[in-house]
Amino acid sequence: MKRYLLVLLVFTFVAGCATVEYTNRKSMILIDKQQEMSLGAAGFKEMLAKEKISGDAVQSEMIQRVGKRIAAAANRPDYQWEFVLVDNAKTVNAVCMPGGKVVFYTGILPLCKDESGIATVMSHEIAHAIARHGAERVSQQIAAGALQDVLSEITTSQSPAKKQAILLGYGLATNVGVLLPFSRKHEYEADHIGLILMAKAGYDPRPAVDFWQRMAAQSGGPAVPEFISTHPSDAKRVEEIKKVLPEALTYYKQ
């Protein structure tokens, strides 16, 4: 029971310990920035060890150019920015590791179509990093694990079957009720911040709507119900982006 109270105290004092730039949302971060950047550097190194770097000089130069412009707009000199184009046509994705290590896959370039599309994706991924979404997710997992340990401890008097049922129920409730919704919140927030970074870097944020509509059309098939998805529904995402555009345009100077 003492441990249970300790966890509650940790939650009380740690919740809201960080504020996300641009949105002012309070977030719970349980790891320091140095740990976070070390994790990002290790993940980047591991990812590149498995992939082939693109030899296309023109496409690689565009990724570098756009990346540097968005990074300058993000104004994070503490980040060690790197931008790599990976030759993988099957992977329609891009990622920015904590600390500014960006990997773009050639598979997403046809959907980007042009520099504006690349800027949309680049700014979205960089927004995840500067909002420290990775650190927040790790912190949520740490907190969820701690609470599960506490729950296991306080159910020791229950029968094995009842205890297992309680723990399984807790796991499902945590995943659907907390971790997944936070992931969707991160996506909306990255869209929001990304549009602002894109505009600050001198890219018109309005074509971002076209990119996400192309992304929705490319995904095809029945949509996964949003309440069990880590990403927002395509229609809702585009709707929210349109709502944020007026704010983003206040940062845009052609």
ABEGO torsion letter per residue (X at the ends): XAAAAAAAAAAAAABGABBBBGAGBBBBBABBAAAAAAAAAAAAAAAAAABBBBABAAAAAAAAAAAAAAAAAAGBAABBBBBBBBBBAABBBBBBBBGGBBBBBAAAAAAAGBAAAAAAAAAAAAAAAAAGAAAAAAAAAAAAAAAAAAAAAAAAABBAAAAAAAAAAAAAAAAAAAAAAAAAAAAAAAAAAAAAAAAAAGBBAAAAAAAAAAAAAAAEEBBBBAAABABBBAAAAAAAAAAAAAAAAAABBX
